[in-house]
């Protein structure tokens, strides 16, 4: 019997509790703040008891034990032949966002020596935590929560764990540069030099998913060239990425506001690759606006 294990880690304030709740909602048995030393034994116990889906959160609250976690993860990798599938998700956010979240909630950072440190001291604590968790980041799929809301994060996590196991999954994401670069992108393509539908008053309120905007962009030679170049680049390197045992590859395409050009190209590329690869589609800015409405 297969046991699916999702390990959630990352920086404090990045949304790990939200991610764990999302997995609990879809039937995972969830454990928060498990000591790393207990990880292999806990997974074996769940497997022996015919468990099917388990989600475990491990983070800086186990600071003294974290150096042992990479070794424990290697032990879990050896259990694949016995039917254990491991997904590792690392949640991150930029430091100003994390400082703001702690300041708004008045929560104490688990590594902070004081209850409510000032902004500068808190930023130093966050950077220390980022360094402490660095080795885990290299083993995981990164999710940048800087510019996404809780429901978006829940949706993204559910999409990731529903992707086919033991198969590379492509994630195409549109974003707006004015809202910041996505930290979780493996490849970033800047399409701000392309003709912009924003300057047409009739197209401005629409998005790259609307037919008039799509028609406008399909008529632009540079847009078609850009689409071809990105498609060729991704097509060329996907076999090598798969051979390197990558589980997820995130391709981010950015325009100024994340509404027209990046959305159009992301939609087109996802449609092209969907028939050949497991493919997920995200629109960072549009998804956030939809939640606000």
Backbone torsions as a table, in degrees:
resi	resn	phi	psi	omega
1	UNK	NA	138.4	-178.6
2	UNK	-83.2	136.0	174.4
3	UNK	-114.5	118.6	176.8
4	UNK	-92.0	123.9	-179.9
5	UNK	-118.0	123.4	174.8
6	UNK	-111.9	117.8	176.6
7	UNK	-99.9	121.1	179.5
8	UNK	-107.6	124.3	177.4
9	UNK	-140.1	-178.0	-179.2
10	UNK	136.1	-172.9	-174.3
11	UNK	-78.1	149.5	176.5
12	UNK	-63.4	133.0	-178.6
13	UNK	88.4	2.4	-177.6
14	UNK	-89.0	-6.7	175.9
15	UNK	109.7	21.0	-177.7
16	UNK	-63.4	-37.2	178.3
17	UNK	-64.4	-37.5	177.9
18	UNK	-65.8	-43.1	179.3
19	UNK	-64.0	-40.9	179.9
20	UNK	-65.2	-39.0	178.0
21	UNK	-65.0	-37.2	178.3
22	UNK	-61.3	-40.5	179.7
23	UNK	-71.9	-35.9	176.2
24	UNK	-62.3	-36.4	-179.9
25	UNK	-64.8	-26.7	-179.3
26	UNK	-103.0	18.4	169.4
27	UNK	100.7	9.7	177.8
28	UNK	-82.0	143.0	170.9
29	UNK	-82.7	116.5	-168.9
30	UNK	-108.9	137.6	177.3
31	UNK	-129.8	125.1	-179.5
32	UNK	-102.6	138.1	173.9
33	UNK	62.1	44.8	176.0
34	UNK	-74.1	129.8	175.4
35	UNK	-58.8	132.9	-177.8
36	UNK	-54.8	-33.0	-179.3
37	UNK	-60.6	-26.3	-176.3
38	UNK	-90.9	-5.0	-172.4
39	UNK	-59.2	-56.0	-178.6
40	UNK	-59.2	-42.4	-178.9
41	UNK	-65.4	-38.4	179.3
42	UNK	-65.5	-42.7	179.8
43	UNK	-64.8	-42.2	178.5
44	UNK	-63.1	-38.6	179.1
45	UNK	-63.5	-45.2	178.7
46	UNK	-63.6	-37.7	179.4
47	UNK	-67.3	-41.7	180.0
48	UNK	-65.4	-29.8	179.7
49	UNK	-92.2	14.5	174.9
50	UNK	63.2	35.1	172.1
51	UNK	-68.2	155.0	-177.6
52	UNK	-113.0	-40.1	-175.4
53	UNK	-142.4	124.1	-177.7
54	UNK	-132.4	137.0	174.0
55	UNK	-122.4	132.9	-174.4
56	UNK	-130.3	131.0	175.8
57	UNK	-105.2	126.4	175.8
58	UNK	-133.7	129.9	-176.1
59	UNK	-151.5	-159.2	-172.6
60	UNK	-67.5	-10.4	174.8
61	UNK	-64.6	-20.0	175.2
62	UNK	-105.2	41.4	-171.1
63	UNK	-53.1	-42.3	-176.9
64	UNK	-66.0	-25.6	-176.3
65	UNK	-99.6	-9.7	-174.1
66	UNK	-57.9	-36.3	179.4
67	UNK	-57.8	-20.9	-179.5
68	UNK	-84.6	-12.4	-171.3
69	UNK	-66.3	-42.7	177.7
70	UNK	-55.0	-39.0	178.0
71	UNK	-65.4	-40.0	179.0
72	UNK	-65.6	-36.2	178.2
73	UNK	-65.6	-38.6	177.3
74	UNK	-63.0	-36.0	176.7
75	UNK	-63.4	-38.8	178.2
76	UNK	-67.5	-36.4	179.1
77	UNK	-59.5	-33.3	-179.8
78	UNK	-70.3	-15.0	-179.8
79	UNK	-85.3	-1.5	-179.3
80	UNK	-58.3	-37.9	-178.7
81	UNK	-65.8	-17.9	179.5
82	UNK	-97.7	6.4	175.2
83	UNK	98.9	18.5	177.9
84	UNK	-99.4	121.4	177.4
85	UNK	-106.7	124.9	-174.5
86	UNK	-113.4	126.6	171.8
87	UNK	-117.4	131.0	179.0
88	UNK	-116.9	120.5	179.3
89	UNK	-113.6	128.6	178.8
90	UNK	-114.4	116.7	-179.9
91	UNK	-94.8	132.9	-176.2
92	UNK	-138.3	163.8	173.6
93	UNK	-158.6	156.7	179.9
94	UNK	-69.5	157.0	-173.3
95	UNK	-61.1	-44.3	178.1
96	UNK	-58.4	-36.8	178.2
97	UNK	-65.4	-42.9	-179.9
98	UNK	-66.3	-39.6	177.0
99	UNK	-61.1	-43.6	179.9
100	UNK	-63.1	-42.2	-178.6
101	UNK	-63.8	-43.4	178.8
102	UNK	-67.5	-35.9	-179.8
103	UNK	-68.2	-38.4	-178.2
104	UNK	-70.5	-37.6	-176.3
105	UNK	-90.9	-12.5	-177.8
106	UNK	60.1	27.5	177.7
107	UNK	-82.0	153.5	176.5
108	UNK	-89.8	131.0	175.1
109	UNK	-69.6	135.9	-175.2
110	UNK	-60.2	-21.5	179.4
111	UNK	-101.1	2.3	-176.3
112	UNK	-80.5	135.5	178.6
113	UNK	-77.4	-13.2	179.4
114	UNK	-124.1	163.3	-176.6
115	UNK	-65.1	-50.2	-177.9
116	UNK	-133.6	85.7	-179.1
117	UNK	-69.8	158.2	176.1
118	UNK	-70.6	170.2	-173.5
119	UNK	-57.6	-42.3	-178.6
120	UNK	-65.7	-44.4	178.8
121	UNK	-65.3	-39.7	179.2
122	UNK	-64.1	-39.4	177.9
123	UNK	-61.6	-38.1	178.2
124	UNK	-66.3	-39.8	178.0
125	UNK	-62.9	-42.6	-179.7
126	UNK	-62.8	-42.8	179.0
127	UNK	-65.6	-35.1	175.6
128	UNK	-64.4	-42.1	178.0
129	UNK	-64.2	-39.0	179.7
130	UNK	-61.7	-40.4	178.1
131	UNK	-68.4	-39.8	-179.5
132	UNK	-62.5	-38.0	-176.9
133	UNK	-90.6	-0.5	-176.4
134	UNK	-50.7	-47.3	-179.5
135	UNK	-60.3	-32.2	178.7
136	UNK	-70.8	-36.3	-178.5
137	UNK	-57.2	-35.6	-177.1
138	UNK	-69.4	-21.3	-177.4
139	UNK	-96.5	-2.2	-166.2
140	UNK	-120.9	166.1	168.1
141	UNK	-88.3	127.0	-174.1
142	UNK	-88.7	136.2	172.4
143	UNK	-122.9	118.0	179.0
144	UNK	-87.3	116.1	-177.7
145	UNK	-101.9	10.5	-174.8
146	UNK	-57.3	-40.8	-172.7
147	UNK	-119.9	23.4	178.8
148	UNK	-124.7	152.7	-178.7
149	UNK	-92.2	169.2	-177.8
150	UNK	-54.0	-50.1	178.9
151	UNK	-60.9	-35.1	175.4
152	UNK	-61.7	-46.7	-179.6
153	UNK	-60.5	-43.3	178.4
154	UNK	-59.7	-42.8	179.4
155	UNK	-64.5	-43.0	-179.4
156	UNK	-63.5	-43.8	-178.8
157	UNK	-64.1	-44.4	179.1
158	UNK	-62.3	-39.3	178.0
159	UNK	-63.7	-40.1	-178.7
160	UNK	-65.9	-45.8	-174.9
161	UNK	-76.5	-15.4	176.2
162	UNK	-87.5	-8.5	177.9
163	UNK	-66.7	150.2	-178.1
164	UNK	-57.3	135.1	178.7
165	UNK	-71.7	154.8	177.3
166	UNK	56.4	31.7	179.0
167	UNK	-145.4	135.4	-179.8
168	UNK	-64.9	134.0	178.5
169	UNK	-114.1	127.1	177.0
170	UNK	-89.5	133.0	176.3
171	UNK	-119.2	116.7	175.7
172	UNK	-101.7	127.4	-175.3
173	UNK	-132.7	127.9	172.2
174	UNK	-92.9	152.9	178.4
175	UNK	-158.8	165.9	176.8
176	UNK	-109.8	128.7	-178.8
177	UNK	-61.1	-29.7	-178.1
178	UNK	-69.5	-11.7	176.5
179	UNK	-104.3	5.0	175.9
180	UNK	103.2	150.7	177.4
181	UNK	-70.5	142.4	174.6
182	UNK	-75.5	127.5	-179.5
183	UNK	-71.6	-20.4	-172.8
184	UNK	-94.1	8.4	-176.9
185	UNK	-82.8	133.9	171.3
186	UNK	-81.3	-35.7	177.4
187	UNK	-134.8	135.6	179.1
188	UNK	-122.0	127.7	176.6
189	UNK	-115.9	126.0	-179.2
190	UNK	-94.7	117.0	-178.3
191	UNK	-114.5	23.4	-178.2
192	UNK	-69.6	-15.7	179.5
193	UNK	-80.8	-7.9	-178.1
194	UNK	-79.5	156.6	177.2
195	UNK	-53.3	136.0	-170.6
196	UNK	-108.2	115.9	177.4
197	UNK	-62.7	-15.8	-178.6
198	UNK	-57.4	-30.4	-175.8
199	UNK	-81.9	-1.9	171.7
200	UNK	-97.3	115.2	-176.3
201	UNK	-55.5	-29.7	-180.0
202	UNK	-75.2	-29.1	-177.4
203	UNK	-93.7	-18.3	-173.4
204	UNK	-54.8	-45.3	-177.8
205	UNK	-77.4	-7.3	-177.7
206	UNK	-88.4	-179.1	178.8
207	UNK	-129.9	175.2	178.7
208	UNK	-68.3	-3.0	175.9
209	UNK	-95.0	-7.4	-178.6
210	UNK	-90.7	142.3	-173.8
211	UNK	-57.9	-43.5	-179.3
212	UNK	-61.6	-38.9	178.1
213	UNK	-68.5	-41.0	178.5
214	UNK	-62.3	-41.7	178.5
215	UNK	-62.8	-43.7	178.3
216	UNK	-58.7	-46.9	-175.3
217	UNK	-73.0	-32.2	178.1
218	UNK	-66.8	-23.1	179.9
219	UNK	-83.1	-6.3	-178.9
220	UNK	-94.5	118.2	-177.1
221	UNK	-59.2	-40.3	-177.7
222	UNK	-65.1	-33.2	178.2
223	UNK	-64.7	-42.8	179.7
224	UNK	-66.4	-37.4	177.8
225	UNK	-65.0	-45.0	179.5
226	UNK	-60.9	-44.7	179.8
227	UNK	-59.7	-43.6	179.8
228	UNK	-63.8	-43.8	-177.9
229	UNK	-64.2	-43.7	179.6
230	UNK	-65.5	-43.2	-180.0
231	UNK	-60.6	-42.5	-179.3
232	UNK	-67.1	-39.6	179.7
233	UNK	-62.9	-49.7	-178.1
234	UNK	-63.8	-43.2	-179.9
235	UNK	-60.2	-40.7	-177.5
236	UNK	-65.5	-40.3	-171.1
237	UNK	-95.6	-12.1	-178.3
238	UNK	-60.0	-43.8	179.0
239	UNK	-59.6	-38.3	179.4
240	UNK	-68.6	-38.4	178.1
241	UNK	-65.2	-39.7	178.1
242	UNK	-67.0	-39.7	178.8
243	UNK	-64.8	-24.5	178.3
244	UNK	-86.3	11.1	176.1
245	UNK	64.1	34.5	174.2
246	UNK	-76.4	137.3	177.7
247	UNK	-91.3	-35.8	-177.7
248	UNK	-137.4	143.4	173.0
249	UNK	-132.7	122.6	-177.4
250	UNK	-104.9	122.2	177.3
251	UNK	-110.0	113.8	-177.6
252	UNK	-105.3	134.0	-179.5
253	UNK	-122.7	122.2	-173.1
254	UNK	-120.6	137.3	167.9
255	UNK	-119.2	-163.5	-174.4
256	UNK	-67.3	-53.3	-175.1
257	UNK	-109.1	-5.2	-179.3
258	UNK	72.0	34.1	-174.6
259	UNK	-122.7	-37.9	-173.1
260	UNK	-111.9	-77.3	-171.2
261	UNK	-64.1	-47.8	-178.3
262	UNK	-65.9	-36.4	179.4
263	UNK	-66.1	-45.2	179.6
264	UNK	-59.4	-50.2	-176.3
265	UNK	-67.4	-37.3	177.8
266	UNK	-63.2	-43.8	177.7
267	UNK	-61.1	-44.8	-177.5
268	UNK	-65.2	-43.6	-178.2
269	UNK	-69.1	-40.1	178.3
270	UNK	-62.2	-40.7	179.1
271	UNK	-63.8	-37.0	-179.3
272	UNK	-66.9	-43.9	-173.8
273	UNK	-86.5	-14.3	-173.2
274	UNK	-61.2	-32.2	-178.8
275	UNK	-75.4	-14.6	-175.6
276	UNK	-111.9	-28.3	-175.2
277	UNK	-134.3	154.6	169.8
278	UNK	-64.7	125.2	-169.7
279	UNK	-133.7	133.8	174.1
280	UNK	-117.3	151.4	-176.1
281	UNK	-128.3	130.8	178.1
282	UNK	-134.1	144.1	171.7
283	UNK	-126.2	97.0	-169.9
284	UNK	-57.0	-52.2	-176.3
285	UNK	-73.4	-42.1	-179.5
286	UNK	-66.4	-39.7	178.4
287	UNK	-62.8	-38.8	179.7
288	UNK	-66.4	-42.2	179.7
289	UNK	-66.2	-36.3	178.8
290	UNK	-63.2	-37.3	178.4
291	UNK	-68.9	-36.5	178.3
292	UNK	-63.1	-36.4	-179.6
293	UNK	-71.8	NA	NA
